[in-house]
């Protein structure tokens, strides 16, 4: 039953992937989950000024001021930022592992500040 719920939840994201943009699902997630706080290149409306701009995040050395910048660490931070920086400004968004992977895969293409 839980797999069925996950499949149904990810179905709209799969439709985005068919649009020709391999990162359409990531951009949709970022627009709905991250845009209020972060500026994210390539995501319309993602012009938040609360958190840092995510332009060039792929070239940064650390994530959240603590973790080496590598895919597994970025996914972990996206899923559970409060476990990395307790009391930090980045809230727990309730992202699934798959959603965190989709977002991380896109963010790791952003290598220009």
Buried (B, 14 or more C-beta within 10 A) or exposed (E): EEEEEEEEEBEEBEEBBEEEEEBBBBBBBBBEBBBBBBBBBBBEEBEBEEBBBBBEBBEBEEBBEEBEBEEEBBBBBBBBBEEBBEEEEBEEBEBEEBBBBBBBBBBBBBEEE
